Amino acid sequence: MHQEEQKRLERLAGGARGGPTERCPEASEWASLAAGLTDAARSEELLAHASGCDHCGAILSAVTEDFSRETTAEESEALERIESANPEWQRRMARRMGEASGGGRVVRMPFRAWLARAAAVVLAAAAGWWALDRWGASDPARLIAKAYTQQRPFDFRIPGAGNAPVRVERGAGGSSFRRPASLLEAEGQIARGLEKDPESMKWLELRARAEMLGWDPETAIATLQRALERKPDDPDLLADLGMAYALRAEAQSRDVDYGYAIEYLERSLKAKPNAPEAVFNRALVYERMFLYDDAEREWRRYRTLEPDGAWREEAQRRLADVEQKKKFERRR
């Protein structure tokens, strides 16, 4: 049975990954499965899911690969330093367990063998979480989101990015040496992905986001339109295209592009009504168009989607600003 499961693990996809779906298990389940802590029935369900899901398959493949590696000298040294590796500690624990069970008999070798197996499982689980964290840190979508947070180039939101003050001047691409290392790393991965599959919607979408972070909305629009030719109703592509048009409106003083931005954002929100990034960006576009009633409505709606956090605080500030502008307009 172990050999059969190992063969199935080795067949898991390790290439380009799609995003998670509602059916994808929590990350902790993949670590438990790789560490051997999942019962047989659940293991079978998880393996069946991973074999058909490139997102989860890649996670499990990366974790399993790390489990198969030999313990390094540094890890062995760390193991020797932990308290449970001390023979005296093991004897005390064995005595306490024996007394608690009512037998009063000290368990020696069987307990030590059990302890060694338990330590191996703990190490495997720790290695699994390390591998999972390492995989996530190198994912190009996360790298782009990280670059945005490190050096937020515009007011509009991109998926997965944390809140941060705008730090880059409008339309300033600048030297590549001034750009975040995470963005440069993501661009390298995207270039390699597109070289293998030039029509991949995943890589085209990520390329467009990287282009927008570099203040190149013109190219981003062309990239997204190319992706939409293959999947014209994809809400994420539509939302990104709406943001790209809004950026071009700012970069080139093309107010007509704000109209295109609203059109694509509305199409995206019809398919995915509660996407916070799209609602946030549409509220901003309404502000740029001086449609303060619409902007106020969108900011109020956004607050229901983000109950707390820095993005909600920014939305609250923008809502207060819109309300002040409306009062000023009424007094004129």
KAFEN-V407372 format. One record per pair of residues at least 12 apart in sequence whose C-alpha atoms are under 8 Angstrom apart, sorted by the first residue. I is the first residue (numbers start at 1). GAP is how many residues later the second one is. Records with the same first field share a line. If there is no record, write none. Layout:
# KAFEN-V407372
I=GAP + GAP
This chain:
# KAFEN-V407372
8=39 + 43
9=38 + 51 + 52 + 55
10=51
11=40
12=38 + 39 + 42 + 45 + 46 + 48 + 49
13=38 + 41 + 44 + 45 + 48
14=40 + 43 + 44 + 47 + 48
15=39 + 43
16=38 + 177
17=37 + 38 + 41
18=36 + 37 + 184
19=36
20=35 + 36
24=25 + 32
25=21
30=16 + 29 + 30 + 33
31=29 + 32 + 94 + 97 + 98
32=93
34=26 + 29 + 30 + 33 + 90 + 91 + 94
35=32 + 86 + 89 + 90 + 93
36=85
59=73 + 76
62=69 + 70 + 73
63=64 + 65 + 66 + 68 + 69
64=64
66=61 + 62 + 65
67=57 + 60 + 61
90=22
91=15 + 16 + 17
94=12 + 13 + 14 + 17
95=12
139=47
140=45 + 46 + 47 + 49 + 50 + 66
141=45 + 65
142=18 + 19
143=39 + 40 + 42 + 43
144=38 + 39 + 42 + 65 + 66
145=13 + 14 + 15 + 16 + 17
146=15 + 16 + 36 + 37
147=33 + 34 + 35 + 36
148=13 + 14 + 65
149=12 + 13 + 14 + 15
150=14 + 30
151=13 + 15 + 16 + 17 + 28 + 29
152=12 + 13 + 14 + 15 + 16
153=13 + 14 + 15 + 16 + 17 + 60 + 62
154=12 + 14 + 16
155=129
156=87 + 124 + 125 + 128
157=120 + 121 + 123 + 124
158=51 + 82 + 119
159=118
162=149
163=147 + 148
170=45 + 80 + 81
171=44 + 45 + 80
172=42 + 43
173=41 + 42 + 43
183=27
186=24
187=20 + 23
190=13 + 16 + 17
199=28
200=27
201=26 + 29
204=19 + 20 + 23
205=18 + 19 + 22 + 32 + 35
207=13 + 16
208=12 + 13 + 15 + 16
209=31
212=32 + 35
215=32 + 36
217=27 + 28 + 30 + 31
218=26 + 30
220=21 + 24
221=20 + 23 + 24
224=13 + 16 + 17
225=16
233=35 + 38
234=34
235=32 + 33 + 34 + 36 + 37
236=32
238=26 + 27 + 29 + 30
239=25 + 26 + 29 + 30 + 39
241=20 + 23 + 24
242=18 + 19 + 20 + 21 + 22 + 23
243=18 + 22 + 38
244=17
245=12 + 13 + 15 + 16
246=12 + 14 + 15 + 39
258=27 + 30 + 31
261=21 + 24
262=20 + 23
265=13 + 17
274=31
276=26 + 29 + 30
279=19 + 20 + 22 + 23
280=18 + 19 + 22 + 35
282=13 + 16
283=12 + 13 + 15 + 16
287=35
292=30 + 31 + 33 + 34
293=33
295=24 + 27
296=23 + 26 + 27
299=16 + 17 + 19 + 20
300=19
302=13
303=12 + 13
